[in-house]
């Protein structure tokens, strides 16, 4: 029978490694989920890479929807928190000649590792074509630049390309044990939620015979 001292040390060790074991298991499951085949006629591809302090996101989706419907969802800033997992709030605070100022709040992370953040973005709109997002202020990002681009493939299909480059502040830097796996999973989940909302609205409008 182990001594009380050894038993106590073992308990402390297990207490430290148990959360990491759970995260490692979740990351393994999520890694397999990343390569799941496209469903419901929606093709989604997401790449997240890191070079030094800069994180680069390349996300693309092709789906059955009109460009107009995609545009309406992407610019529905006041309701994005109802669509995007991890986003707690999103609201327009100013609008002027194609430039929209949007305040957002959310969190990043998984299980035991979650970090709250707030940011204000300037959205420069090129109607039905592209949206350029630049950082105004944030407690979680040192820099942030992103772009949505829409390409109409035909009358019933659209391609959405999302490109982002940002530098997270220490507040949002993920623990080494989790690393890019968490970020990749969260980015894919959020991007997919937006894409599926576009598909849902398109199907709803098709059923009612509305163009938009």
Secondary structure as GFF3:
##gff-version 3
##sequence-region A 1 212
A	DSSP	alpha_helix	4	33	.	.	.	ID=ss1
A	DSSP	beta_strand	43	51	.	.	.	ID=ss2
A	DSSP	beta_strand	54	64	.	.	.	ID=ss3
A	DSSP	alpha_helix	67	74	.	.	.	ID=ss4
A	DSSP	three_ten_helix	77	82	.	.	.	ID=ss5
A	DSSP	beta_strand	87	96	.	.	.	ID=ss6
A	DSSP	beta_strand	99	110	.	.	.	ID=ss7
A	DSSP	beta_strand	113	126	.	.	.	ID=ss8
A	DSSP	beta_strand	130	138	.	.	.	ID=ss9
A	DSSP	beta_strand	141	154	.	.	.	ID=ss10
A	DSSP	beta_strand	157	168	.	.	.	ID=ss11
A	DSSP	three_ten_helix	170	172	.	.	.	ID=ss12
A	DSSP	alpha_helix	179	208	.	.	.	ID=ss13
###
